[in-house]
Amino acid sequence: MGTGELGKWAWIIGLALLVLWGLLGAFGVDLPAIVGDIAVALAFIGGLLHFGGGDNTGFYIAALALAAFSGAAGTLFVDVLGNLVAGILGGAATAAGAAAAGSLIMVVYEWVMP
């Protein structure tokens, strides 16, 4: 298994944990903070290893749109449904943001290093 494959699985696991975190948070269940920290770290590592190479402009735009939409998702007509959608989109946006940060670090590294 190469680093790209390892990065892909790290990001998928981080995404799943963060979406689960948001889903449970919508129902008032609080998970330990270490779970969120590990999930964000996995998503960031996934960004470094999997999304770090090539042109990821579409991914960056999708991550930005997801973050923007997740902020407005809690204003749906039904409170429970709004909280549920906002929690799921918030978790996905956090994972996408962490992966985008990791990927951007690799882009800057490639610019600086010959």
N, C-alpha and C positions, 0 to 999 in steps of 0.2 A: 504494500500500500504506500503510495507516494504522499508527499506533503500536501498536494492539492486535494487528494482524496480524504486525507485526514482533516484538512481544513473544512472540506465540505461537510463532513459528519460533525465536526465541532460546531459549525454554524447551525446545522439542522437541530442538534440537541439543544443548543442555546436558544434557538427560536422556539422550540417546543416548550422548554421550561418557562420562557418569558410569556408565551401565550397562555400557558396554564396558570402562571402567576396572575396575569390580568383577569383571566376567567374566574379564578377563585376569589380574587379581590373584589370582583363585581358582586359576589355573594357575601362579602364581609369576612372571608376567611383570610387570616394573616399568616403567611409563611415566614419562616426565619429569614432574616436579611442575607444570610450566607448563601441561600439558594439563589437569590437574585444576583448576588455578586459573582457566583460561579457561572450563572447563565450569561451574564454580560461579558465575562472573561472568555467564555467559550465562543460567543458571537464575535468578539474582537479578534481572537485567534483565527477563527474562520475567515474573517476579512483579510487578515495578514496572509494566510496560506492559500486560500481558495480564490478570493476575489482580487488578490494583489497583482495579478498579471493581466495584461491585455487592456482593451478599452471597456470600461465599465460605466460609461456615461448613462446608459439606460438604467442601470442599477442605482446610480446616484439620484437620478430624477425620480425613480420609483420610491426610493427611501425618503426623499424630501416630500413627495406627495402623500405618502403614507403617514409621515409625521404630522403634516398639516391637516389631513383629514381626521386623524385620530383625536386631535384636539377639539374638533367640532362634533364628534360622534355622540357625545353624551347628551346632546340637545334633542334627541328623538322624542316623540310624543309620549311614549310609555317609559317611565323611569327605569324599570327593571331591564327592559330591552336596551335602553340607551346606555345604562351602566355596563351591560353585558358586551355590547358592541364596542364601547369605548375601552373596556378592559382588554378585549382581544386585540383590537387595533393598536392600543398603547403598548402591549407586549411585543407585537410584531414590529412596531415602529422603533422600539428600543433595540431589538435585535438587528434591524436594518441599519440603524444609526451606528451601533457598535461595529458592525461589519464594514460600513462605509468609512469609519474612522481608521480601522485597521488597513483597509485597502488604500486609503489616501496616504497613510504613512509609507506604504510600499511604493506608491507613485513618487513621493518626494524622495525616497531613498534611491530610486532608479534615476531620478533627475540629477541628484548630487553625486552619486557614485558612477564612475565611467563604465 
